[in-house]
Amino acid sequence: MMNRHDPFSDESLIEAVQGGDRNAAARLYDRHADRVHRICYRIVLDPSQVQDCVQEVWLKVFRKIGRFHCDRSFTGWLNTVTANTAIDYCRRLVKHRNHIKNGGIHPGMAANENPGIRQLDSELVNKRIRDALEGISVNQRTAFILRYYEHVPVADIAGTLGCTEGAVRTHIRRSLLALRAKLAGKIDV
């Protein structure tokens, strides 16, 4: 992928990063940081945890970039690493919160989170959508987000989730049905 402000392709930047060029790593990061943040935000759904998840993604990317082969799509590989990291992070977060609910509070963890005051209607709608997304399975949420927010083809989502295209379509269909049911009557259009 080439950026109109950056004349270097992802492939040339990756080769430079594999050769130890830190400036190329920064360019690659800058080019894809927004996408990684969006995917993490939409899967994790907890604004206070998103940045930690994003950092985990970039640590994995730069640890594994030496083994990346430029015959693959970097964006597709990055989407896979991001989605899988966010799914794992989300599962650990749920497990941790269940541990806290059962009485085991870790030092430094706040028991109450303040999501902030929502003043605009659009923010309220987005919050309701996030709440509805939180109520569906991680795989359904990931398939939905990659398909409808990031416009990733079903075949690529199947590769990301490690399942068949039919299973992805099922995840997407179930997510849409669940979201419709959860949002019915909650948002006035």
Number of C-alpha atoms within 10 A of each C-alpha: 11 11 10 7 7 10 9 16 12 22 18 14 19 24 18 15 20 18 11 12 13 13 12 20 19 12 17 19 15 10 16 14 13 11 15 21 17 16 22 30 20 22 29 28 18 18 12 12 15 22 14 13 22 22 13 16 24 18 12 15 17 16 10 12 16 14 9 16 12 12 7 10 14 17 13 16 16 19 23 20 20 27 28 20 21 28 21 15 22 21 14 12 15 13 12 15 15 12 13 15 11 9 9 11 14 11 6 6 9 10 11 6 9 8 10 6 8 12 8 8 9 10 12 14 16 12 15 16 17 18 16 18 26 17 14 18 14 21 19 22 25 29 28 26 23 23 18 12 12 13 11 16 13 19 14 18 27 18 15 21 18 13 12 14 17 12 18 25 19 14 21 23 15 17 25 17 12 18 20 12 12 17 17 10 9 11 10 7 4
